[in-house]
């Protein structure tokens, strides 16, 4: 499955306050509007909306969520340095696509939460239930969850929720069912080595697996290339090599499962990942 990293970041608001995911020093600096403009250049990892990503083949979404400290109510927002759209608006956009494409299945991975107490979580979880209703797939043995299983049950959405409250809701899958090891490097060769190593260590059964084919800027990277931003500094130059790694992969047990990228439209990312499934079809064909 093709996925996007920080999937919601196509719309982060440079006029919004800096999010609680940032250090106090950054929050102070960000009182200067120019600093927030620069932050946006490094916070945005996608150009496409949820609808456009879905239409382009993306099926796994990496989601970070926060309340707005000081705001009345329990509303939650997507966040990556700066605040994005309300989670509810994003869920509705996705559900609209699913209504029009009843055989499509998506993975929503809620893996970072900020400034949220239990009441915020219950509010968010009820939003998720209201958005998707019977489309939600309850927790099941991972090996049972085939496309045929999903179609028979008329399920289209798997929600992974990295917070202990998942235990109270049958449609929330625990975060440990969606491990996503992170290389945390600016070096493409180290990234590819990390992806190889973690594939070799992945669980044989019982979990999904995310290969995060992304490079992460360090503070000195940002300082050296302030104006250029993430896309022009790290992504453009290295995506072709990352895509070559993807083309060489095999799916299946101990192989790739879900692969995520920044700026998924810059190369033929989704089509390349989807095409790997043909290798599974070839294995299933009887020998002639």
C-alpha positions as CSV (number, residue, x, y, z in Angstrom):
1,X,0.0,0.0,0.0
2,X,1.3,3.5,-0.8
3,X,1.1,6.0,2.1
4,X,1.9,9.6,2.8
5,X,4.0,11.0,5.7
6,X,2.4,13.8,7.7
7,X,-0.5,13.4,5.3
8,X,-2.5,16.5,6.4
9,X,0.4,19.0,6.1
10,X,-0.8,20.3,2.7
11,X,-2.7,22.8,4.8
12,X,-0.8,24.2,7.8
13,X,-1.6,27.8,8.7
14,X,1.4,30.2,9.1
15,X,-1.0,32.6,10.8
16,X,-1.9,30.1,13.5
17,X,-0.1,29.8,16.8
18,X,2.8,27.4,17.0
19,X,1.6,24.0,18.1
20,X,2.3,22.3,21.4
21,X,4.5,19.8,19.6
22,X,7.3,22.5,19.5
23,X,9.9,23.5,22.1
24,X,9.3,26.7,24.2
25,X,12.2,28.5,22.4
26,X,10.6,27.9,19.0
27,X,7.2,29.2,20.3
28,X,8.9,32.4,21.4
29,X,10.7,32.9,18.1
30,X,7.5,32.2,16.2
31,X,5.9,35.4,17.5
32,X,7.8,36.8,14.5
33,X,5.7,36.3,11.3
34,X,8.8,35.6,9.2
35,X,9.8,32.7,11.5
36,X,6.3,31.1,11.0
37,X,6.7,31.5,7.2
38,X,10.0,29.6,7.4
39,X,8.4,27.0,9.7
40,X,5.8,26.4,7.1
41,X,8.4,25.6,4.5
42,X,9.8,22.9,6.8
43,X,6.4,21.7,8.2
44,X,4.7,21.0,4.8
45,X,5.5,17.5,3.6
46,X,2.6,17.1,1.1
47,X,1.2,19.3,-1.6
48,X,-2.0,17.3,-2.2
49,X,-5.3,17.4,-0.3
50,X,-6.7,14.2,1.2
51,X,-9.1,13.9,-1.8
52,X,-6.2,14.4,-4.3
53,X,-4.0,11.9,-2.4
54,X,-6.8,9.3,-2.4
55,X,-7.4,9.9,-6.1
56,X,-3.7,9.4,-6.7
57,X,-3.7,6.0,-5.0
58,X,-2.6,6.8,-1.4
59,X,-4.3,4.5,1.1
60,X,-2.3,4.9,4.3
61,X,-2.4,8.3,6.2
62,X,0.0,9.3,8.9
63,X,-1.9,11.6,11.3
64,X,-0.8,13.9,14.2
65,X,-3.5,15.6,16.3
66,X,-3.7,18.4,18.9
67,X,-6.2,20.5,20.7
68,X,-5.7,24.3,20.6
69,X,-4.6,25.2,24.1
70,X,-6.9,28.0,25.5
71,X,-9.7,27.3,23.0
72,X,-13.1,26.5,24.5
73,X,-14.4,23.1,23.7
74,X,-12.8,19.8,22.7
75,X,-12.1,20.4,19.0
76,X,-9.0,18.7,17.6
77,X,-6.8,19.7,14.7
78,X,-4.1,18.1,12.6
79,X,-0.7,19.5,13.5
80,X,3.0,19.6,12.4
81,X,4.7,22.5,13.9
82,X,1.8,24.7,12.9
83,X,-1.9,23.9,13.1
84,X,-3.8,22.5,10.1
85,X,-7.5,21.8,9.4
86,X,-10.0,20.4,11.9
87,X,-9.8,16.6,12.1
88,X,-13.5,16.5,11.5
89,X,-13.2,18.3,8.1
90,X,-10.5,15.8,7.0
91,X,-12.5,12.8,8.0
92,X,-15.5,14.0,6.1
93,X,-13.4,14.6,3.0
94,X,-12.1,11.0,3.2
95,X,-15.6,9.6,3.8
96,X,-16.9,11.4,0.8
97,X,-14.3,9.5,-1.4
98,X,-15.2,6.2,0.2
99,X,-18.9,6.7,-0.4
100,X,-18.1,7.1,-4.1
101,X,-15.7,4.1,-4.1
102,X,-17.2,1.4,-2.0
103,X,-14.4,-1.2,-2.6
104,X,-11.6,1.1,-1.5
105,X,-9.9,0.5,1.9
106,X,-7.9,3.1,3.9
107,X,-5.6,3.0,6.9
108,X,-5.7,6.0,9.3
109,X,-2.8,6.0,11.7
110,X,-3.3,8.4,14.6
111,X,0.2,8.2,16.1
112,X,0.9,11.5,17.8
113,X,-1.3,13.4,20.2
114,X,-0.6,16.8,21.8
115,X,-2.4,18.8,24.5
116,X,-5.1,16.2,24.8
117,X,-6.7,14.8,27.9
118,X,-9.1,11.8,28.0
119,X,-12.1,14.1,27.2
120,X,-10.4,15.3,24.0
121,X,-9.7,11.7,23.1
122,X,-13.3,10.6,23.6
123,X,-14.5,13.6,21.6
124,X,-12.1,12.7,18.7
125,X,-13.0,9.0,18.8
126,X,-16.7,9.8,18.6
127,X,-15.9,12.1,15.6
128,X,-14.2,9.1,13.9
129,X,-17.2,6.9,14.7
130,X,-19.7,9.5,13.4
131,X,-17.7,10.1,10.2
132,X,-17.3,6.4,9.1
133,X,-20.0,4.4,11.1
134,X,-20.4,0.9,9.6
135,X,-17.3,1.4,7.4
136,X,-15.0,0.9,10.4
137,X,-13.3,-2.5,10.7
138,X,-13.2,-3.8,14.3
139,X,-9.9,-5.3,15.6
140,X,-9.3,-8.7,14.1
141,X,-6.4,-11.1,13.5
142,X,-4.3,-9.2,11.0
143,X,-4.0,-12.3,8.7
144,X,-7.8,-12.4,8.3
145,X,-8.1,-8.9,7.0
146,X,-8.0,-9.4,3.3
147,X,-9.7,-7.2,0.7
148,X,-12.3,-10.0,0.3
149,X,-13.0,-9.9,4.0
150,X,-13.4,-6.1,3.9
151,X,-15.7,-6.3,0.9
152,X,-17.9,-9.0,2.5
153,X,-18.2,-7.0,5.7
154,X,-18.6,-3.7,3.8
155,X,-15.8,-2.3,5.8
156,X,-13.5,0.4,4.4
157,X,-11.5,1.9,7.3
158,X,-8.9,0.6,9.7
159,X,-8.1,3.1,12.5
160,X,-4.8,2.7,14.5
161,X,-4.9,4.7,17.7
162,X,-1.6,5.1,19.7
163,X,-3.2,5.7,23.1
164,X,-4.4,3.4,25.9
165,X,-8.0,4.4,25.3
166,X,-8.1,2.2,22.2
167,X,-9.0,-0.6,24.6
168,X,-12.4,0.9,25.2
169,X,-13.5,0.9,21.5
170,X,-13.7,-2.3,19.4
171,X,-13.0,-0.3,16.2
172,X,-9.7,1.1,17.4
173,X,-6.6,-1.0,16.5
174,X,-3.7,-0.7,18.9
175,X,-0.7,1.3,17.7
176,X,1.6,-1.7,18.1
177,X,-0.3,-3.4,15.2
178,X,1.2,-0.6,12.9
179,X,4.9,-0.3,13.7
180,X,6.6,2.4,11.7
181,X,10.3,2.5,12.5
182,X,11.9,5.9,11.8
183,X,15.4,6.4,10.4
184,X,15.7,10.0,11.5
185,X,18.5,10.8,9.0
186,X,19.3,13.3,6.3
187,X,21.5,10.8,4.5
188,X,19.7,8.8,1.8
189,X,22.2,5.9,2.0
190,X,21.7,5.5,5.8
191,X,17.9,5.7,5.2
192,X,18.0,2.8,2.6
193,X,20.2,0.7,4.9
194,X,17.8,1.4,7.8
195,X,14.8,0.3,5.7
196,X,16.6,-2.9,4.7
197,X,17.5,-3.6,8.4
198,X,14.0,-3.0,9.7
199,X,12.4,-5.1,7.0
200,X,14.6,-7.9,8.1
201,X,13.5,-7.5,11.7
202,X,9.8,-7.1,11.0
203,X,7.3,-9.4,12.7
204,X,6.5,-12.4,10.5
205,X,2.9,-12.5,11.6
206,X,0.4,-10.4,13.6
207,X,1.1,-6.8,12.5
208,X,1.2,-4.5,9.6
209,X,4.5,-2.7,8.9
210,X,5.3,0.8,7.6
211,X,8.6,1.5,5.7
212,X,9.1,5.3,6.2
213,X,11.0,6.2,3.0
214,X,11.6,9.7,4.3
215,X,14.5,12.0,5.2
216,X,14.3,14.1,8.3
217,X,16.0,17.5,8.5
218,X,18.2,18.3,11.5
219,X,18.4,21.8,13.1
220,X,21.6,22.5,11.2
221,X,20.0,21.4,7.9
222,X,17.2,24.0,8.5
223,X,19.6,26.7,9.5
224,X,21.8,26.2,6.4
225,X,18.8,26.1,4.0
226,X,16.3,28.3,5.8
227,X,14.5,29.7,2.7
228,X,14.7,26.6,0.5
229,X,12.5,24.4,2.7
230,X,12.2,20.6,3.0
231,X,11.2,19.9,-0.6
232,X,14.0,21.8,-2.3
233,X,16.7,20.8,0.2
234,X,16.1,17.0,0.8
235,X,13.2,15.6,-1.2
236,X,13.7,16.6,-4.8
237,X,17.3,15.4,-4.9
238,X,16.8,12.1,-3.2
239,X,13.4,10.9,-4.3
240,X,14.7,9.1,-7.4
241,X,17.1,7.0,-5.4
242,X,14.4,6.2,-2.9
243,X,12.0,5.2,-5.7
244,X,14.7,2.9,-7.1
245,X,14.8,1.2,-3.7
246,X,11.0,0.8,-3.8
247,X,11.1,-0.8,-7.3
248,X,13.5,-3.4,-6.0
249,X,11.3,-4.6,-3.2
250,X,9.1,-7.6,-2.8
251,X,5.9,-7.7,-0.8
252,X,4.6,-10.5,1.4
253,X,6.0,-12.1,4.6
254,X,9.1,-10.2,5.7
255,X,8.7,-8.0,2.6
256,X,7.3,-4.5,2.2
257,X,3.8,-3.8,3.4
258,X,3.1,-0.1,3.6
259,X,5.6,2.5,2.2
260,X,5.3,6.2,3.0
261,X,6.9,9.2,1.3
262,X,6.9,13.0,1.3
263,X,5.4,14.9,-1.6
264,X,3.9,11.7,-3.1
265,X,3.1,13.4,-6.4
266,X,6.7,14.4,-7.3
267,X,7.6,10.9,-8.8
268,X,5.5,7.9,-9.8
269,X,5.4,6.8,-6.1
270,X,1.9,5.4,-5.7
271,X,1.9,3.6,-9.0
272,X,5.3,2.1,-8.3
273,X,4.2,0.8,-4.8
274,X,0.9,-0.6,-6.2
275,X,2.7,-2.4,-9.0
276,X,4.6,-4.5,-6.4
277,X,1.4,-6.4,-5.8
278,X,1.8,-7.9,-9.3
279,X,4.6,-10.0,-7.8
280,X,2.2,-11.5,-5.3
281,X,-0.2,-12.4,-8.2
282,X,2.6,-14.1,-10.1
283,X,3.3,-16.2,-7.0
284,X,-0.3,-17.3,-6.9
285,X,-0.4,-18.4,-10.5
286,X,-0.2,-22.2,-10.9
287,X,3.0,-23.4,-12.6
288,X,2.5,-24.3,-16.2
